[in-house]
Amino acid sequence: MSSFVVDASVAAKWFFNEQLADEARIVLDQSESLYAPDFMLMEVDEFFCKRVRRGDLRLEDAQDARIMLRNLPVNYFPQYLVADSAFEIANMTRRSLYDCIYLSLAVILDEKMITADRKFFDGITETEFADQICWIEDTAL
């Protein structure tokens, strides 16, 4: 079993039947430990809000999903602990600060980050942080 930092693109797939959802659920079910910045909770909440606004998800179901997310076996770290590192990484890689919060946590914990965000993944694979990131389909658990 392995330990990983997961981002919101992976966590959101735990709740929706969409492309890569099965792979995301394998990460959840078969990982020894999962880590994320506490910022992930708000990001996934935004996914739920968007689905409610579009009519794809009932508000009651979104509220239940929020509770379920907070009860999953993910170890959360306060984002302020990685903010300075994330800022540096975002400027070095020219990637979103929000995405680099996850990558920064992976660097600090010396774990791999798993993502289902293709644009971010492709951008990081061209940097010195390539060894810290893993595409969700390439995860060997």
QUIPERA-V93481 format. One record per pair of residues at least 12 apart in sequence whose ideal C-beta (glycine too) atoms are under 7 Angstrom apart, sorted by the first residue. I is the first residue (numbers start at 1). GAP is how many residues later the second one is. Records with the same first field share a line. If there is no record, write none. Layout:
BEGIN
I = GAP ; GAP
END
This chain:
BEGIN
1 = 29 ; 30 ; 31 ; 140
2 = 29 ; 30 ; 139
3 = 28 ; 29 ; 30 ; 108
4 = 23 ; 27 ; 30 ; 107 ; 108 ; 109 ; 110
5 = 30 ; 31 ; 97 ; 100 ; 101 ; 104 ; 106 ; 108
6 = 21 ; 28 ; 30 ; 108
7 = 33 ; 92 ; 95 ; 106 ; 108 ; 110
8 = 32 ; 35 ; 36 ; 39
9 = 106 ; 107 ; 108
10 = 14 ; 17 ; 104 ; 105 ; 106 ; 126
11 = 29 ; 33 ; 58
12 = 32 ; 35
13 = 103
14 = 14
15 = 50
20 = 96 ; 116 ; 117
23 = 113 ; 114
24 = 92 ; 112
26 = 115
27 = 87 ; 112
28 = 44
30 = 111
31 = 110
33 = 42
34 = 39 ; 40 ; 41
35 = 39 ; 40 ; 42 ; 70 ; 74 ; 76
36 = 38 ; 40 ; 66
37 = 40 ; 42 ; 45 ; 64 ; 65 ; 68
38 = 38 ; 39 ; 40 ; 41
39 = 40 ; 62
41 = 28 ; 29
44 = 25
45 = 21
48 = 14 ; 17 ; 18
77 = 28
79 = 22
82 = 19 ; 22 ; 23 ; 26
85 = 19 ; 22 ; 23
86 = 14 ; 15 ; 18
89 = 14 ; 15 ; 40
93 = 30 ; 31 ; 34 ; 36
95 = 25 ; 28 ; 29
99 = 18 ; 21
103 = 21 ; 26 ; 29 ; 30
106 = 26
107 = 25
112 = 20 ; 21 ; 22
113 = 19 ; 20 ; 21
114 = 20 ; 22 ; 25
115 = 18 ; 20 ; 21
116 = 20
121 = 12 ; 14
END
